[in-house]
Amino acid sequence: MEVSSLPLSPSQRGKLIAAGYTTLSSLSSVSAPDLARDLNISEHEAIEILKVSSQSSKKIDGCHAIVTGAQTAWDMLYEEEFMTRITTSCADLDNILGGGISCKEVTEIGGVPGIGKTQLGIQLAVNVQIPIDYGGLGGKAVYIDTEGSFMVERVFQVAEACIEDMPYNYPQKDFQARKNKMQPENFLANIFYFRVCSYTEQIALINYLDKFVAENKDVKSVIVDSVTFHFRQDFDDLALRTRLLSGIALKLMKLAKKFSLAVVLLNQVTTKFNEGSYQLTLALGDSWSHACTNRIILYWNGNERYAYIDKSPSLQSASAAYSVTGKGIRDAASHCKRVRIM
């Protein structure tokens, strides 16, 4: 049961969610003094909140709820073999990914500034809309922008290029009708854009996604650009940050599985002191590195961009070159240079 369903005041529910207490289970092991500190409320008020939570838990237990969802390992293997994927528009990158970004999984993509993280996010938001007839998913995308880096003009460019690259292998009578349906404007209309300006807004939106996707069943990808931004500022309490991020990761994993969609989390880099020297590593620490199903690191090798599969339960560690062009993400070229996109 979600905390948002408890018979509490809106301000109390808001404080609970902002502090990372989003479910009844998250309140089951916390003490009143700790809850009072985390929510910045009196201990008496914390006791009342825990009392309401406990009563609600007893009601649920009294209903003898049945846990569902068990499946055999054979069924899981069958599902994995036929798992749908979103192409990245780079053949080499698709190849090491087993065909593209997997649905039903959470994939983290991180790298240094200018490496093409947002470009890849935009490309995936467009490519998820490729019609089923052309080997795509024919879906829609949710794009959550925490940094203000989303460029609608760039999306238009990528959509135009995506349409141009589609092979028109249909009879002449069907050609014009299909072409009219695939206009850049239609691709833009199928991207639901959310701009969030604080970590509390980000948490609230993640909690809302289940309802939103249920009402918009064509959504096949959720892209967060970036998951990091608001959690790297004003967080002296790292335990609180870890709890909040764990809650976000869990909800996104459930969302991906429940609706068979791809969740893509873009991440920034930070420096880490290791064995006497500073090294670049993805932000949010070691605990966050276990939160996602797949982790892809983007990096420079000379003038060429590379993607490296750092972690995956089903994919081997491998690297592939890619390039960022005027058309979007494409195969790498030997003469690839760092170019400014728009």
Sequence and secondary structure as in RCSB ss.txt:
>XXXX:A:sequence
MEVSSLPLSPSQRGKLIAAGYTTLSSLSSVSAPDLARDLNISEHEAIEILKVSSQSSKKIDGCHAIVTGAQTAWD
MLYEEEFMTRITTSCADLDNILGGGISCKEVTEIGGVPGIGKTQLGIQLAVNVQIPIDYGGLGGKAVYIDTEGSF
MVERVFQVAEACIEDMPYNYPQKDFQARKNKMQPENFLANIFYFRVCSYTEQIALINYLDKFVAENKDVKSVIVD
SVTFHFRQDFDDLALRTRLLSGIALKLMKLAKKFSLAVVLLNQVTTKFNEGSYQLTLALGDSWSHACTNRIILYW
NGNERYAYIDKSPSLQSASAAYSVTGKGIRDAASHCKRVRIM
>XXXX:A:secstr
 BGGGSSS HHHHHHHHHTT  BHHHHTT  HHHHHHHHT  HHHHHHHHHHHHHHHHHHHHTT        HHH
HHHHHHT  EE  S HHHHHHTTSSEETTSEEEEEESTTSSHHHHHHHHHHHTTS GGGTS   EEEEEESSS  
 HHHHHHHHHHHHHHS   S HHHHHHHHHH  HHHHHHTEEEEE  SHHHHHHHHHHHHHHHHH TTEEEEEEE
TSSGGGSSS   HHHHHHHHHHHHHHHHHHHHHHT EEEEEE EEEEEETTEEEEEETTHHHHTTSSSEEEEEEE
ETTEEEEEEEE SSS   EEEEEEETTEEEE  TT       
